[in-house]
């Protein structure tokens, strides 16, 4: 069979979306529901862990001596974090050294150190003064109305405890595990704890707090550890040693599982493994539907080294390069040459495959200190995306110069530019005009310039935007949260922020129709593209390119190969007619 031939019936059957595991009847298992953070199902006994936080008594000393003592300990903490950063760089998979660089930046915060120094000058001991200021900040951040920012309390706690341990001479002890494989249940884990977890022994993770974008979740995904987060206080009632089933895809933990449920879950695991093996075997074949329609399947990446992983996983392109990896966790904006080398390095790894470079999407919960952003009550409705870029033209121009130099190096059509979080025609026109000025100044060849559709205004005005943009890429994550007015990381409401809600699908449909009327193509780079049902519905709506997470590439391709465009169009029509996300989720082809 050649790669362009339709799949056999056997392959088509295995390309159906797998249903979530359901405990066998009549057994009624206890369920702890959280938020999916890292995919996969694991079966292992529980190990329950609660970190003990250090507290110190106030032991006043001579202020000048206490300040010197503080400086020495802060320097030691910086050195520790540098070692952790080096360890993170050495880990297989995407590097997360930026987490510890961000902690180093927190340690160097002049306002933080000034507040500690002020307490020392009032004749308080340095350790006590440090703890007081950190506790105040943790409390303030934890009470933030923005749930994502509130989640950063774990970072402050981590650096706070690190400094207190150095003051006290206490050696850090993480979970001390008995032999064997375990599902770790905890409140949340500090990044330094997560980076040291042994993925051969910690095979699953369930935390009471945190969120899908927390460092716990990020590192769990990078290490291939199935994880459930934001599971609530029920996690604290669990018992070490109890057999459990953790479903990272569904965001569920089943503690104290009986033998029948364990047997059923193992059979489900085996079926998932068979499906995955079949999909992996065909990962380099195109997503050619049974009636010959082809959908381009690309990857979302956010680092240079992820480009090779995407190609190995079967990516036909990179539909979204998140350039924020160059702009965050640093004291100064990246230089033009650094950016150029990163973009050309990715191009080289892609071997001529198409690359869409999204200009930096900073703002919201992604803070770049050198941009000197004002504090906002609701940063997700403030300075972010292309709005912010247009107010920092010096930084924006440097990035555009680096991109157009990469365009000049690449073959024709290999690189495209995309602007994030576009809400008005005025902003798109201003960004495109600036890009053209930079291009002309360099004498670089022209390339396609497109935009993200992430807010309802852009979807509703799609035809007007399509007259001026070369393509659209729909970010279903942000489009969902703005359409439904639900922060997708909210620990209580986040589960309701479903990208397959009919309201979101109708916005996607309007965007596709608007683009089509002007002869422009539409891709999707949001989470819905990695969801098998979502991929089928989006294809049926007329989306021609899906950019997924790297682990989802093979499965999305295999799923689409099992269906005709006619069938998927029918599925999409039925989805648009639904009233709730649950009704959409209940559909089948």
C-alpha positions in Angstrom: 0.0 0.0 0.0 1.4 3.4 -0.9 1.2 6.4 1.5 -1.5 8.0 -0.7 -3.9 5.0 -0.7 -6.9 5.1 1.7 -6.5 2.9 4.8 -8.0 -0.6 5.1 -11.1 -1.3 7.2 -8.9 -2.7 9.9 -6.9 0.6 10.2 -10.1 2.6 10.0 -11.6 0.8 13.0 -8.5 1.4 15.1 -8.6 5.1 14.2 -11.8 5.8 16.0 -11.5 8.1 19.0 -11.0 6.0 22.2 -13.7 6.4 24.8 -12.8 7.2 28.4 -12.4 4.3 30.7 -15.5 3.6 32.7 -15.5 1.3 35.8 -17.4 -2.0 35.1 -20.9 -2.4 36.4 -22.2 -3.0 39.0 -19.0 -1.7 40.8 -19.2 1.9 42.1 -15.7 3.2 42.5 -14.8 6.4 44.3 -13.8 9.1 41.9 -11.7 12.1 42.5 -12.1 14.5 39.6 -9.6 17.1 38.7 -8.2 18.7 35.5 -6.3 16.7 32.9 -2.7 17.9 33.0 -0.7 15.1 31.3 -2.2 12.3 29.2 -2.1 8.6 29.8 -3.6 5.9 32.1 -1.6 4.2 34.9 -2.3 1.7 37.6 -0.2 1.7 40.7 -0.5 2.1 44.5 -0.8 5.6 45.9 2.0 7.4 47.8 0.7 10.4 49.7 3.1 13.2 50.4 2.7 16.5 52.2 5.7 18.8 52.4 6.6 20.2 55.7 7.3 24.0 55.5 10.1 25.4 57.6 9.3 28.2 60.1 11.8 30.3 62.0 11.8 32.3 65.2 13.0 35.9 65.2 16.6 36.1 66.5 17.6 39.7 66.1 21.2 40.6 65.3 23.3 43.6 64.4 21.6 44.9 61.2 24.7 45.3 59.1 25.8 41.7 59.9 22.3 40.4 59.2 22.3 42.1 55.8 25.6 40.5 54.9 24.2 37.2 56.1 21.2 37.6 53.8 23.4 38.5 50.8 25.5 35.4 51.4 22.5 33.1 51.5 20.9 34.7 48.5 24.1 34.1 46.6 24.0 30.4 47.7 20.4 30.1 46.6 21.3 31.5 43.2 24.0 28.9 42.8 21.6 26.1 43.7 19.1 27.3 41.2 21.8 27.5 38.5 22.6 23.8 39.2 18.9 22.9 38.9 18.7 24.9 35.7 21.7 22.9 34.3 20.0 19.6 35.5 16.8 20.7 33.7 18.7 21.3 30.5 20.2 17.8 30.7 16.7 16.1 31.0 15.4 14.3 28.0 12.6 16.1 26.1 12.0 19.9 26.2 14.2 21.8 28.6 12.5 23.7 31.4 15.6 25.5 32.8 13.6 28.7 32.3 11.6 27.8 35.4 14.7 28.1 37.6 15.9 31.2 35.7 12.6 32.7 36.7 13.2 31.8 40.3 16.6 33.4 40.1 14.9 36.6 38.8 12.5 36.5 41.8 15.5 36.2 44.1 17.0 39.3 42.5 13.8 41.3 42.8 15.1 44.7 44.3 11.7 45.4 45.9 11.6 42.1 47.6 15.1 42.5 49.0 14.4 46.1 50.0 11.4 45.0 52.0 13.4 42.3 53.8 16.2 44.8 54.4 13.7 47.2 56.0 12.6 44.6 58.5 16.3 43.8 59.3 16.9 47.5 59.9 14.1 47.4 62.5 16.3 44.9 64.4 14.8 41.7 63.2 16.8 38.6 62.2 17.5 38.0 58.5 15.7 34.6 58.3 12.6 35.9 60.1 12.5 39.0 58.0 12.8 36.9 54.8 10.0 34.6 55.9 7.7 37.5 56.8 8.0 39.2 53.4 7.7 35.9 51.4 4.6 34.9 53.4 3.0 38.3 52.7 3.7 37.9 49.0 2.4 34.3 48.9 -0.7 35.4 50.6 -1.3 38.4 48.3 -0.6 36.3 45.1 -2.7 33.4 46.4 -5.7 35.7 46.9 -5.4 37.1 43.4 -8.6 37.1 41.4 -6.6 35.8 38.4 -6.3 32.1 39.0 -3.2 31.8 36.8 -1.4 34.4 38.7 -2.6 32.9 42.0 -0.9 29.6 40.9 2.5 31.3 41.0 2.3 31.2 44.8 4.0 27.8 44.6 7.1 29.5 43.0 7.3 32.1 45.8 6.9 29.3 48.4 9.7 27.3 46.7 12.2 30.1 46.7 11.1 31.1 50.2 11.7 27.6 51.6 15.0 27.3 49.6 16.4 30.4 51.4 15.1 29.3 54.8 16.7 25.9 54.4 20.1 27.5 53.6 19.7 29.8 56.6 18.9 26.8 58.8 21.3 24.3 57.3 18.5 21.9 56.6 19.0 19.4 53.8 16.0 19.2 51.4 14.1 15.9 51.5 11.5 15.2 48.9 9.2 12.1 48.8 11.2 9.1 50.0 9.6 6.2 48.1 9.6 2.5 48.9 10.7 0.2 46.1 8.3 -0.1 43.1 6.1 2.1 41.0 3.8 4.7 42.6 1.1 7.3 41.9 2.2 10.3 43.9 -0.7 12.3 45.6 0.3 15.7 46.9 -1.0 19.2 47.5 1.3 20.6 44.8 5.0 20.1 44.1 7.7 22.7 43.8 9.5 22.8 40.4 12.7 21.6 42.2 10.8 18.6 43.5 9.3 17.9 40.0 12.6 18.0 38.2 14.0 15.4 40.5 11.1 12.9 40.2 12.1 9.5 39.0 9.7 8.8 36.1 10.5 5.1 36.4 9.1 5.0 39.9 6.6 7.9 39.9 4.4 6.7 37.1 1.4 9.0 37.8 0.7 12.3 39.7 -2.4 13.7 41.3 -2.3 17.1 43.0 -4.9 19.0 45.1 -4.0 22.4 43.6 -2.2 23.7 40.5 -3.5 23.9 37.0 -2.7 22.6 33.5 -0.2 25.4 32.9 1.5 25.1 36.3 5.1 24.0 36.4 4.0 20.7 37.9 1.9 20.0 34.7 4.5 21.3 32.3 7.3 19.1 33.7 4.9 16.1 34.0 4.1 16.4 30.3 7.7 16.8 29.4 8.6 13.6 31.3 5.7 11.6 30.1 4.1 11.2 33.5 0.3 11.1 33.4 -1.1 13.7 35.7 -4.3 15.1 37.2 -4.2 18.6 38.9 -6.7 20.8 40.8 -8.3 17.7 42.4 -9.2 19.5 45.6 -8.9 18.6 49.3 -10.1 15.0 48.7 -6.5 14.3 47.8 -5.6 14.8 51.5 -7.8 11.9 52.6 -6.0 9.3 50.5 -4.1 6.4 52.0 -0.6 5.4 51.0 -0.5 1.9 49.5 -4.0 1.7 48.2 -4.3 0.5 44.6 -5.4 3.2 42.3 -6.2 4.0 38.6 -5.2 7.4 37.3 -6.6 8.6 34.0 -4.7 11.7 32.9 -6.8 12.2 29.7 -10.1 12.4 31.7 -8.6 14.1 34.8 -9.8 11.4 37.2 -8.2 9.4 40.0 -9.9 6.2 41.2 -8.4 5.3 44.6 -9.0 1.9 46.4 -9.7 0.2 43.1 -11.1 -3.4 43.4 -9.8 -6.3 41.4 -12.5 -6.2 38.8 -11.9 -2.5 38.1 -8.1 -3.1 37.9 -8.6 -5.9 35.4 -10.9 -3.7 33.3 -8.4 -0.8 33.4 -5.5 -3.1 32.3 -7.6 -4.3 29.4 -8.3 -0.6 28.5 -4.6 0.1 28.8 -3.7 -2.7 26.4 -6.3 -1.5 23.9 -4.8 2.1 24.1 -1.3 0.6 23.5 -2.5 -1.3 20.4 -4.1 1.9 19.0 -1.0 3.9 19.7 1.3 1.4 18.1 -0.8 1.3 15.0 -0.9 5.1 14.8 2.8 5.4 15.4 3.5 2.9 12.6 1.7 5.2 10.1 2.9 8.5 11.5 4.8 9.6 8.4 1.8 8.9 6.1 -0.4 11.9 5.3 -3.9 12.4 6.7 -5.6 11.4 3.6 -9.3 10.8 4.0 -11.1 7.8 2.5 -12.4 10.0 -0.4 -9.0 11.5 -1.2 -9.3 14.8 0.7 -6.0 15.7 2.5 -5.6 17.6 5.7 -2.2 19.0 6.6 -1.1 18.0 10.1 1.5 20.2 11.7 2.9 20.6 15.2 2.9 23.3 17.9 6.4 23.9 19.3 8.0 26.4 21.7 11.7 25.7 21.5 14.4 24.9 19.0 14.9 21.3 20.1 11.2 20.5 19.8 11.4 20.8 16.0 13.3 17.5 15.5 10.9 15.8 17.9 8.0 17.1 15.8 9.5 15.7 12.6 10.2 12.4 14.2 6.6 12.2 15.3 5.3 12.8 11.8 4.7 16.5 11.6 4.3 17.8 8.0 4.9 21.4 9.2 5.1 23.6 12.2 1.8 25.4 12.3 2.7 27.4 15.4 6.1 28.4 16.7 5.6 30.1 20.0 8.5 32.6 20.0 7.9 33.5 23.7 10.7 31.0 24.6 13.1 33.7 23.4 11.5 36.5 25.3 10.6 35.2 28.8 12.7 34.5 31.9 15.4 37.0 31.0 16.4 40.5 32.0 16.7 41.9 28.4 14.9 41.4 25.1 16.6 38.9 22.8 19.0 40.3 20.2 18.3 40.0 16.5 21.1 37.6 15.9 20.0 35.3 18.7 16.5 35.2 17.2 17.8 34.7 13.7 19.9 31.7 14.7 16.9 30.2 16.6 14.6 30.5 13.6 17.1 29.2 11.1 18.0 26.3 13.5 14.3 25.3 13.5 14.2 25.6 9.7 17.2 23.3 9.4 15.6 20.7 11.7 12.4 20.9 9.7 14.2 20.1 6.5 12.3 22.5 4.3 8.8 21.8 5.9 6.6 24.9 6.3 7.1 27.0 9.4 4.6 29.6 10.8 6.4 32.0 13.2 4.0 33.7 15.6 5.4 37.0 16.8 5.9 37.3 20.5 2.7 36.9 22.6 3.6 38.4 25.9 1.2 39.8 28.4 -1.5 38.2 30.5 0.4 35.7 32.8 3.5 35.9 30.6 5.6 38.7 32.0 8.8 40.2 30.5 10.3 42.6 33.0 12.2 44.6 30.4 8.9 45.7 28.8 8.0 47.5 32.1 4.4 46.6 31.9 2.0 48.4 34.2 0.1 46.3 36.7 -3.4 45.5 35.4 -6.5 44.4 37.3 -7.3 42.0 34.4 -4.2 41.5 32.3 -6.0 39.1 29.9 -8.2 42.0 28.8 -5.3 44.4 28.7 -1.8 44.6 27.1 -1.1 41.3 25.4 -0.4 40.0 21.9 -0.2 42.3 19.0 -1.5 45.2 21.1 1.6 45.0 23.3 3.9 44.6 20.3 2.6 47.8 18.7 3.4 49.7 21.9 7.0 48.3 22.0 7.9 48.9 18.4 11.7 48.7 19.1 11.4 45.1 20.3 8.9 44.2 17.6 11.1 45.6 14.8 14.0 43.5 16.0 11.9 40.4 15.9 10.6 41.2 12.4 14.1 41.8 11.1 15.2 38.4 12.4 12.2 36.7 10.9 12.6 38.3 7.5 16.3 37.4 7.5 15.1 33.8 8.1 12.6 34.2 5.2 15.5 35.3 2.9 17.4 32.1 4.0 14.5 29.7 3.5 13.1 28.4 0.3 10.0 30.0 -1.3 6.9 29.7 0.9 8.7 27.9 3.7 8.2 30.6 6.4 5.1 32.6 7.2 4.5 35.3 9.8 1.5 35.3 12.2 0.3 38.0 14.6 -1.3 36.9 17.9 -4.4 38.1 19.7 -5.6 40.4 16.9 -8.9 42.1 17.9 -9.3 45.0 15.4 -8.5 45.7 11.7 -6.6 48.8 12.8 -4.1 46.7 14.8 -3.7 44.1 12.0 -3.1 46.9 9.5 -0.6 48.6 11.7 1.4 45.4 12.4 1.3 44.4 8.7 2.5 47.9 7.7 5.4 47.7 10.2 6.3 44.3 8.9 6.4 45.6 5.3 8.6 48.5 6.3 11.1 46.2 7.9 11.0 43.8 4.9 11.5 46.6 2.4 14.4 47.9 4.4 16.1 44.6 4.3 15.3 43.9 0.7 13.9 40.5 1.9 11.4 38.5 -0.2 7.8 38.8 0.7 6.0 36.0 2.6 2.5 35.3 3.7 1.3 37.3 6.7 -1.6 35.9 8.7 -3.2 36.2 12.1 -4.6 34.3 15.0 -8.3 34.2 15.6 -8.6 34.0 19.4 -11.4 36.5 20.2 -15.0 36.6 19.1 -14.5 40.0 17.4 -12.0 38.5 15.0 -14.3 35.5 14.2 -17.3 37.8 13.6 -15.3 40.1 11.3 -13.5 37.2 9.5 -14.4 38.2 6.0 -13.1 41.8 6.5 -9.9 40.4 8.0 -9.6 37.9 5.2 -9.4 40.6 2.6 -6.1 41.7 4.2 -4.7 38.6 5.9 -3.2 35.7 3.9 -4.4 33.1 6.3 -6.0 32.5 9.7 -5.0 30.1 12.5 -7.6 29.7 15.2 -6.5 29.5 18.8 -9.3 27.5 20.3 -8.0 27.8 23.8 -8.3 31.6 24.1 -11.3 31.7 21.8 -13.1 29.4 24.2 -12.3 31.4 27.3 -13.2 34.7 25.7 -16.4 33.3 24.1 -17.6 31.6 27.3 -16.1 34.1 29.8 -14.4 31.2 31.7 -10.7 31.3 32.6 -9.7 27.9 31.3 -7.3 27.5 34.2 -9.9 28.2 36.9 -9.8 25.3 39.4 -13.6 25.2 39.5 -14.8 26.5 36.2 -12.0 25.4 34.0 -13.6 22.0 33.3 -16.5 23.9 31.6 -14.3 25.7 29.2 -14.8 23.1 26.4 -13.6 24.1 23.0 -16.3 21.9 21.5 -19.1 24.0 23.0 -21.5 24.9 20.2 -20.9 28.6 20.7 -17.2 28.1 20.0 -17.8 25.9 17.0 -20.2 28.4 15.5 -17.5 31.1 15.8 -15.0 28.7 14.1 -17.6 28.1 11.4 -18.1 31.8 10.8 -14.3 32.3 10.6 -14.0 29.5 8.0 -16.8 30.8 5.9 -15.4 34.4 6.0 -12.0 33.2 5.0 -13.4 31.0 2.2 -15.4 33.9 0.7 -12.1 35.6 0.1 -10.2 32.5 -1.0 -8.1 32.2 2.2 -7.3 29.0 4.1 -7.8 28.4 7.8 -5.8 26.3 10.3 -6.4 25.5 13.9 -3.5 25.5 16.4 -5.5 25.3 19.6 -6.2 22.3 21.8 -9.2 21.3 19.9 -6.9 20.2 17.0 -5.3 17.6 19.3 -8.7 16.3 20.4 -9.7 13.4 18.1 -13.4 14.4 18.0 -12.4 18.0 17.7 -10.1 17.2 14.7 -12.9 15.5 12.9 -15.4 18.3 13.5 -12.9 21.0 12.5 -12.1 19.1 9.3 -15.9 18.9 8.6 -16.2 22.6 9.1 -13.6 23.2 6.4 -10.4 23.7 8.3 -7.5 22.6 6.0 -4.6 22.5 8.5 -4.5 21.2 12.0 -1.5 22.0 14.2 -1.4 19.7 17.2 0.7 18.9 20.2 3.6 16.6 19.3 2.2 13.5 21.1 -1.1 13.9 19.3 0.2 13.9 15.8 0.1 10.2 14.9 -3.3 9.7 16.5 -4.9 12.6 14.8 -3.6 11.4 11.4 -4.8 7.9 12.0 -8.2 9.1 13.1 -8.8 11.3 10.1 -7.7 8.5 7.7 -10.7 6.4 8.8 -13.4 8.8 7.5 -14.6 10.6 4.4 -15.0 14.3 4.1 -18.7 13.8 3.5 -19.1 12.0 6.8 -17.1 14.6 8.7 -19.2 17.4 7.1 -22.3 15.7 8.4 -20.7 15.3 11.8 -19.9 19.1 11.8 -23.4 20.0 10.9 -24.8 18.0 13.7 -22.3 19.5 16.1 -23.3 23.1 15.1 -27.0 22.1 15.8 -26.2 21.0 19.4 -27.1 23.0 22.4 -24.4 22.0 24.9 -20.8 20.7 24.8 -22.0 17.5 26.3 -24.3 16.9 23.3 -21.3 17.5 21.0 -19.1 15.1 23.0 -21.8 12.4 22.6 -21.7 12.5 18.8 -20.1 9.9 16.7 -19.5 9.6 12.9 
